[in-house]
Amino acid sequence: MAAGQYENAGEYIAHHLVNLTYGRLPAGADLCYGGVNETTQWTLAGCASEAASMGFMAFHVDSLMWALGLGLLVMWLFRSAAKKAHAGVPGKFQCAIEMVVEFVADTTKEVFHGKTGAIAPIALTIFVWVFMMNLMKLVPVDLIPFPLELMGVNYQKIAATTDPNVTLGMAAFVLMLVIGFSIKVKGVGFIKELCLTPFHTWYLAPVNLVLEIVGLLSKPISLGLRLFGNMFAGEVIFLLIAALFGAGFIFLPLAAGLQVAWAIFHILVIVLQAFIFMVLTIVYLSMAHEEH
């Protein structure tokens, strides 16, 4: 395993938890191999310290690439299934796609109160996309990063949902959907709802507004952090098991057994977290359609 090239397991794990980062490296920042950056420049970070110096306004190239690539793959798969669909006996691929679509449609009808409209397609997109990003965690941790490192790409995280920027970005999109549907359905009533809940008096409107905004923001934040926390914790355990492969031949059987056992268990986690993210999104959108 690639863990053997690092001094200890901590260094191995820390390396694999750094994203391939592109950002503005300011003048005066410490460089990876000694010295100080003389001029401000936009560049790829060569190590974790350079990535930290880039601050908040930096791009995790690997997370963006894998998330976008898997999104395009999902669209291509569903488009292919739609083009090949026929009234006769469906093939295995068509059956699998239809099962997913029917499952999401039934779940949406059970959770969402009212006409589903665009809610079911939104739920389907979220479920499949999150599932595909989670599924990348079953790829051995060194299978893709190690060959890329030999080619000069020092960092590569292939599971986008282990990056809080991705999960919180999706949660922010859910928040925009909630606000958008709330305004569409309730109009001015949405403002009244924010100002008159829980205290139904106008002179307490500022207090109500603060409480409601905090409650409104806490939902998507918890949604994104829940997905990130579960996926990140699972990734760390995969890395700990991978590091065990470099501890000596005597630990190989134990490491292999743990790897298989944790991967099998994680199949459930991958599906469950995608399902939870989808269901909570439907719940929040259903609440946006309800008038108090």
Secondary structure, DSSP 8 states (H G I E B T S, - for coil): -GGGGSSSHHHHHHHHT---EEEEE-TT-B-TTSSB--S-EEEE-SSHHHHHHT-SSEEEHHHHHHHHHHHHHHHHHHHHHHHH--SSS--HHHHHHHHHHHHHHHHHHHHS-S--TTHHHHHHHHHHHHHHHHHGGGS-TTTTHHHHHHTT-------GGGSHHHHHHHHHHHHHHHHHHHHHHHTHHHHHHHHSSSS--GGGHHHHHHHHHHHHHHHHHHHHHHHHHHHHHHHHHHHHHHHHGGG-GGGHHHHHHHHHHHHHHHHHHHHHHHHHHHHHHHHHHHHHH---
